[in-house]
Amino acid sequence: MTAPRPLPSRTLPPLAASALVLLALPVFLAAGWPFRGWALAAALWAAAQLFGLVLTRLPLGARHAGASAATGLGMVFRSLVVGVVLVTVAVSNQKVAIAAALLYLLAFTVELALSLFSYFSAEPIS
């Protein structure tokens, strides 16, 4: 369990979570949930994924301590911005903010679960 493994796929988990966001649109429309909530979640998800893609271009490791620190801070900043946007929207429209937050959280959970599964199902590096 503690042995290092290769990095998980950086494509499949975000693509699966993005597909979930897209497939949630008909659910939102059929259930009568706020479309603006879906649109906000989709926009936040797309922006966070694009920012994450930029961060993955930075080199990691002991030789690149500055870039590694920037990547870590960027990931925290990404989550902070999403939270601030959702709280700001909640001030004016709670239903939209709750719908967006739940969809974003579901997409994030799918991406995290697939990444963890991919990581822990890989053979440890000897």
N, C-alpha and C positions, 0 to 999 in steps of 0.2 A: 504494500500500500504506500510506503514512503519512498520507494525507488523512483527515480526520475523517469519520465516517459517523453516521447516526442510531443511537440506542440500539437494540439488538436487542429482539425481543419478550420480554417478561417473563412471558408465559403459556405459550407452546408448549414451550420447553425444559423447564421444571419439570414440566409436565403429562406430557410424553413420558417423562421419567425416573421420575415417579411411577407411570405405567402399567407401566413396566418392573419396578418393585418389586412391584406387584400381580401381574403375570404370572409373576414368579419363584416365587410360592407353590406352584403346582402342580409346578414343576420341583423345588423343595426336597422336596416330599412324595413325588414319584415317585422321586427319586434317593436318598431316605433320609437327606438332609442334616438337620441339627438345625432343627426348627421354631422353637426359641427363637432361633436365629441369624437366621432370617427376621424373626421378630417384633421382635427388637432393631433390626435394620436398618430395618424399616418405621417403628418408633417414632422412631428417631433421624432418619430422613429427614423424617417428618412434622413433628417439632419444629423441625428446621433450616429447613424451608420456611416454617413459620409465623413463626419469628423473622426470616427473610429478608423475608417479606412486611411485617412491622412496619418493618424497616429501609428498605424501598423507599418508605415513606410520608414519610420525612424528605426535606426539600429538599436539593438538591445544588448545587454551583457555588461560585464565588468569593464571592458574597454571603452564602453560608451555610456558612462555613468550619467552624463548630462542628458543625453537623449532618453535613457531609461527613466530618469526622473521626470522629464517632460511628458513621457508617455503615461506614467502613473498619475501625474497631476492632471493631465488632459482627460483621463478616464473619470477622475473625480469631478472635474469641471463639467464634463458632459452630463453627469448625473445631477449635479447641482443646478445647471441651467434648465434641465427638464423639470425638476422640482419647482424652481422659481416660476417658470411659465405656468405650470399647473396650479400653483397657489394663487398666482395673479388672476388667472381665469376663474378660479373658484370664488373670488371676491364678487365677480359680477354674475356668474352663472354656474351654480353648483352642479347641476345635472350634466352639463357639458364637461366640466372638469372631472367629475367622477367617472363618466363614461370613458373619457380619454385616458385617465389614470389607470382604470382597470384593463383597458385594451393594451396600453403600453406595458403594464406590469405582466400581463399574460404573454406578450411577445418576448419580453425580457426573460421571463421564466423558461420559455421554450428554448430560447437561444442558450441560456446558461445550462439547462438540463442536457441538451444535445452536446454542448462543449464538454461538460463533465463526463458524460457517457463515452464520448469519443476519446477523451484523455485516459480514463481509467480502463477502457477496454483494450488499449494499445499495450503491446509488450514492453516491459521495462527496458531501459537502456542499460546494457551491461558495462 
